[in-house]
């Protein structure tokens, strides 16, 4: 493997944290599905209402409606592509970018598991009963952000200087 040592202290702490958040997400999904009152539990911080509520999310990203079978196939193809790209990143020594991609994949796998088992994704964090998400969604967003930052590296220019 190019790019240095694969296993080390940082590897176990970093990937252990990802596994921890994956397990926490799975636990919350179990909890809201089996133990939470039907009306949920909300905390009101005027003007916001925030809390836990069981929500069956039958859509894919950005609330795009797809039939369940197509959503599963679409998700499986995307995950397969992400795993292949992850392999390429590790083979080419891009471990920092791979770390972000692993976070993204862990969140996607949790939601994919829901889609396979239940036919929908279990969301449980609600804002005013209008918007719902889960920890896996946060992992996907954070992983994508870290991946972009680490993959592009110094090529990202927030405000490039123009030459006159």
Residue pairs with C-beta under 8 A, 6 or more apart in sequence:
1 90
1 91
1 93
2 91
2 92
2 93
3 90
3 92
3 93
3 94
3 95
4 93
4 95
6 90
6 95
14 99
15 102
18 102
18 103
18 106
18 139
19 106
21 106
21 135
21 139
22 106
22 107
22 109
22 110
22 136
22 139
24 135
25 107
25 110
25 134
25 135
25 136
25 139
26 110
26 113
28 52
28 124
28 134
28 135
29 110
29 114
29 122
29 124
29 134
31 124
32 52
32 53
32 54
32 122
32 124
33 54
33 122
36 52
36 53
36 54
36 124
38 54
39 53
40 51
40 52
40 53
40 54
40 126
41 51
41 52
41 53
42 49
42 50
42 51
42 52
42 53
42 126
43 49
43 50
43 51
44 50
48 127
48 128
49 127
49 128
49 129
50 125
50 126
50 127
50 128
51 125
51 126
52 124
52 125
52 126
53 124
53 126
53 129
53 132
54 122
54 124
55 122
55 123
55 124
55 126
55 132
56 118
56 120
56 121
56 122
56 123
57 120
57 121
57 122
57 123
57 132
58 65
58 68
58 119
58 120
58 121
59 65
59 66
60 66
60 71
60 74
60 75
66 74
68 115
68 119
68 120
71 115
72 112
72 115
72 116
75 108
75 111
75 112
75 115
76 112
78 108
79 105
79 108
79 109
79 112
82 101
82 104
82 105
82 108
83 105
85 101
86 98
86 101
86 102
86 105
89 95
89 97
89 98
89 101
89 151
90 98
94 150
94 151
96 150
97 147
97 150
97 151
99 146
99 150
100 142
100 143
100 144
100 145
100 146
100 147
100 148
100 149
100 150
100 151
101 143
101 147
102 143
103 139
103 140
103 142
103 143
103 146
104 139
104 140
104 143
104 144
104 147
105 143
106 136
106 139
106 143
107 135
107 136
107 137
107 138
107 139
107 140
107 143
108 136
108 140
110 134
110 135
110 136
110 139
111 121
111 134
111 136
111 137
111 140
114 120
114 121
114 122
115 121
121 134
121 136
122 134
123 132
123 133
123 134
123 137
124 132
124 134
125 132
125 133
125 134
125 135
126 132
148 156
149 156
